[in-house]
Each structure stands twice: as structure tokens, then as C-alpha cells.
């Protein structure tokens, strides 16, 4: 069984993405790792090239900034990396630059890939998510956080990155048939100094809305982490690759977990969360896949 990892990144230092941690967390599970490094102006390529592993293959790309709107360019960059995976690979393992794996899940992930290798009805494998927010002690629990997403796919070039690169579909727009596995993706996209989170948010808005204007006031302001509806205290452990980064936290964010679980929620979200809490069913949940 051959497994190849793939990803994309641009200006990881500028926006404080834990891309080094992301890559190194996946390396033990793959035979090769392909990363499309966009035209950065902060030394991102040099930083990735400095990782001591002969598994890593860097592809230099130029982002088409005229495609701002809907996050389309993110899918395009993902597809560039996927296209470089050789035909002899069985599985393609996708991680974004702010996502990591926990070493405790390695055995479960490897087992799932082996068990489903010959079952061609399975197009991909579905992971659970821990979405960290504000700092490394809290995880998001509201409706805006997706609970599952595809991160391992067949090496089938009829599969494409979908919309803003959150998940995948076939090129004819049909959904992939997937199996859920007992493993998590640790998502750290919203754990950074408020200055970097603000820069990320502005860049994100620009990628999704070509008409979004970044003013000087927005550029110089700090991200407000307190504008959030529901967080829970994280009681687990973080991947070993994140240890040094966690120890270097240089900002303070606290959240009162004793607040009502409906804190900051609009009425319709309160009703939906009440139903989810007692039934496990999330009304209107986005599922870009077919579970088998």
C-alpha cells in the first residue's frame, strides 16, 4: 500500500500557520509528501525546504489572485498538488496547513487504509474534528464548526477539490462515498495571536469576496476572540509536534465555560442546538459526502 500526502500553502509565516507541524505530523504515515508552495513573500518556501526529510517534494506555484471570490484559488492549488501524485499511489492523504494529526491515531488511520484498500466502493475516509479557538484550551462547539470532513481519498484523478477546498467531489459534482474512521483532525486555524488572526481573517475575506476592501483601520486592529457563541474546555492532549508552539503562547484569551451553553446564540440556533444535544442530529448540517 502506497500513501502520498499532499497540501498547499502560501505566506505561512505571515499568517502564522503551523505548517511545519502539520507536515511533520503526517510524514510517519506517508511514503511521500507533495506540497504546492505559492508565491510567498515571507520565506515560507525556505522554511519548508528546511525540514529534514527526503519524503517532501515542493512544487512552486503562482496563485491567480484574479480568482478572488468563493475561495476558488484554494481548490485550484489543492488540485495542483494532487495532480503530482504518481499513478502507483493507492491513497492520497490531504492536510491543510493549519491541521495536524495526533500520533495516538496513527494505528487507527493505518488500519482503516489497509482494511478499505480493496473495497473500491469506498472513495475516501472521513475524520472527526477538534476545532481549537482562542487558545489551545478551548474547542468550538457551535453550528459554524463542521464535525467531519474527508481527508483521505483514492488516488483517482476524477476526484477534485471542492469549492474552497474544505472537501472533495468527483469532477461531475457527485459526492464521494466514504467511511468514518475513529480518528481526529486537530484544527489550529484560529489559535494564534489576535494580530495574526486578524490578518488571516482579512485575507480569508478577500479570497471569498473580490469586492472586500481592507482599510487601514481593519489592518491595524486585533481580532476579537470573544465574539463566539459556544466553546468547550479541551480535556485531551495535543499532538507532540505542537508542544513547542504551545509553550510559546504570548497572548491571553479566557472563556467562561460556566456561561449558558446558549450564550451569544440567536434563537433559531438555540433551538437547533437543543435538538442536537438530545438527539445527536444537527439540523442543516453540511455533508459534502455520502456515508457508507
Secondary structure, DSSP 8 states (H G I E B T S, - for coil): --EEEEEEES-TTTTT--HHHHHHHHHTT-SEEEEEEE--SSSHHHHHHTS--TTEEEEEE---GGG-STTHHHHHHHHHHHHTS-TT-SEEEE--TTEE--GGGHHHHHHHHHHTSS-TT--EEEEEEEEEESSTTEEE-STTS-SEEEEEEES-TTEEEETTTTEEEETTS-B-EEEEEEEEEEEEEE-S-HHHHHHHHHHHHHHH-TT----HHHHHS---TT--S-EEE--S---GGGHHHHHT--S-----TTS-TTTT--HHHHHHHHHHHHHS--TT----SEE-
